[in-house]
Each structure stands twice: as structure tokens, then as C-alpha cells.
């Protein structure tokens, strides 16, 4: 093999490495962009797809897996019970705060027990 052939072969190898490196970099860049998009979509879903509702538990039907919370403004908000264990210790008339997904399912329940305050002192 003469030096001209070796030079051409080396040139082709270097070109192949260059193109392979560029293709790999583009592929990795695209994959990173997809992952960033997925992470932002997950964050948007967790932040935006849940409504918070506070009020008095006015109806609960474990057999039908549904309930109603009446807000302080008198608005009834119906919801579905996806996880009955979230409601096992609750009763009608209790103040609660619910996190509802976009389909109206209760995904989190927080008990809003009012703190007990001491009775007012009598004037002397």
C-alpha cells in the first residue's frame, strides 16, 4: 500500500468518525430534549390537574363511591371516591379539604379539624 492510499483511507476513517460523532451528539441532544419535555409535562400535570376544595362534608356514599362537599359560599362540589381508605375516618358534617384531579376524583383528603381554643376569660 502506498502513502497516497493510506492517506485516503485515514481521511475516510476520520470523516466517518466525525459524522458518527455528529450523529451521536444530535441523537443525545434530541433524547435530552424529550426527557426535559416529559419532566415539564409531569410537573404541569401535578401542579395544574388538581383542584383544591375546602368545606363541609355534606354527603358520602361509600357504596356508590361518591360524595359532596359544601363550600363556605354554599356551593356543592360533587366528587368520586377512588380510594375509599381516604374517607374511612371521616363523617358527614366534618370540615375537610380535598384535592381533586381533572376527572373529579378525590386524590387527597386533609382533615380540617379546628384547633380547640380555651373559653374566653370572664371580665373581673
C-alpha positions as CSV (number, residue, x, y, z in Angstrom):
1,X,0.0,0.0,0.0
2,X,1.4,3.4,-0.9
3,X,1.2,6.5,1.2
4,X,-1.5,8.1,-1.0
5,X,-3.9,5.2,-0.4
6,X,-3.1,5.2,3.3
7,X,-3.8,9.0,3.4
8,X,-7.2,8.5,1.7
9,X,-8.1,5.6,4.0
10,X,-7.2,7.7,7.0
11,X,-9.2,10.6,5.6
12,X,-12.3,8.3,5.2
13,X,-11.9,6.9,8.7
14,X,-11.7,10.4,10.1
15,X,-14.7,11.6,8.2
16,X,-16.7,8.5,9.4
17,X,-15.7,9.3,13.0
18,X,-16.7,12.9,12.5
19,X,-20.1,12.1,11.0
20,X,-20.7,9.4,13.6
21,X,-19.8,11.8,16.4
22,X,-22.2,14.4,15.0
23,X,-25.0,11.9,14.6
24,X,-24.5,10.7,18.2
25,X,-24.4,14.3,19.5
26,X,-27.7,15.1,17.7
27,X,-29.3,11.9,19.0
28,X,-28.3,12.6,22.5
29,X,-29.4,16.2,22.2
30,X,-32.8,15.0,21.0
31,X,-33.2,12.5,23.8
32,X,-32.3,15.1,26.4
33,X,-34.9,17.4,24.9
34,X,-37.5,14.7,25.0
35,X,-36.7,14.0,28.7
36,X,-36.9,17.7,29.6
37,X,-40.3,17.9,27.8
38,X,-41.5,14.8,29.7
39,X,-40.4,16.2,33.1
40,X,-42.1,19.6,32.4
41,X,-45.3,17.8,31.4
42,X,-45.2,15.7,34.6
43,X,-44.7,18.9,36.6
44,X,-47.5,20.7,34.8
45,X,-49.8,17.7,35.4
46,X,-49.1,17.5,39.1
47,X,-49.5,21.3,39.6
48,X,-52.4,22.1,37.3
49,X,-54.5,19.0,37.2
50,X,-55.5,19.1,40.9
51,X,-58.1,21.5,42.3
52,X,-58.3,22.2,46.0
53,X,-61.8,22.3,47.6
54,X,-62.5,23.1,51.2
55,X,-65.8,22.9,53.1
56,X,-68.1,20.7,55.0
57,X,-68.5,17.1,54.0
58,X,-72.3,17.1,53.3
59,X,-72.8,13.7,51.7
60,X,-70.7,10.5,51.5
61,X,-71.9,7.3,49.9
62,X,-69.2,4.6,50.1
63,X,-71.3,2.1,48.2
64,X,-71.6,4.4,45.2
65,X,-68.1,5.8,45.8
66,X,-69.2,9.4,45.6
67,X,-69.6,12.4,47.9
68,X,-70.3,16.1,48.2
69,X,-68.5,18.9,49.9
70,X,-70.4,22.2,50.5
71,X,-68.0,25.2,50.4
72,X,-68.3,28.1,52.7
73,X,-70.0,30.0,49.9
74,X,-72.8,27.3,49.8
75,X,-71.6,25.7,46.5
76,X,-72.0,21.9,46.4
77,X,-69.0,20.2,44.8
78,X,-69.5,16.5,43.9
79,X,-66.6,14.2,43.8
80,X,-65.8,10.5,43.1
81,X,-64.1,8.3,45.7
82,X,-61.2,6.5,44.0
83,X,-59.6,5.4,47.3
84,X,-62.1,4.5,50.0
85,X,-59.4,4.3,52.6
86,X,-59.0,8.1,52.4
87,X,-62.6,8.5,53.8
88,X,-62.6,5.7,56.4
89,X,-62.3,8.1,59.4
90,X,-64.5,10.9,58.1
91,X,-68.2,11.6,58.7
92,X,-70.8,14.0,57.4
93,X,-70.6,17.4,58.9
94,X,-66.8,17.3,59.2
95,X,-64.7,20.1,57.7
96,X,-62.2,18.8,55.1
97,X,-60.0,19.9,52.2
98,X,-59.9,17.8,49.1
99,X,-57.5,17.7,46.2
100,X,-59.5,16.7,43.1
101,X,-58.0,15.5,39.8
102,X,-59.4,16.8,36.4
103,X,-61.9,13.9,36.4
104,X,-63.4,14.9,39.8
105,X,-61.8,12.1,41.8
106,X,-60.5,12.8,45.3
107,X,-56.8,12.1,45.3
108,X,-56.0,13.5,48.7
109,X,-58.0,14.4,51.8
110,X,-56.9,16.7,54.6
111,X,-58.9,16.9,57.8
112,X,-59.5,20.5,58.8
113,X,-60.1,20.0,62.5
114,X,-60.4,23.4,64.1
115,X,-58.0,23.8,67.0
116,X,-59.7,23.8,70.4
117,X,-59.5,27.3,71.9
118,X,-59.8,27.9,75.6
119,X,-63.0,29.6,76.7
120,X,-62.8,33.4,77.0
121,X,-61.8,34.6,80.4
122,X,-64.6,36.3,82.4
123,X,-64.1,40.0,83.0
124,X,-63.2,41.0,86.5
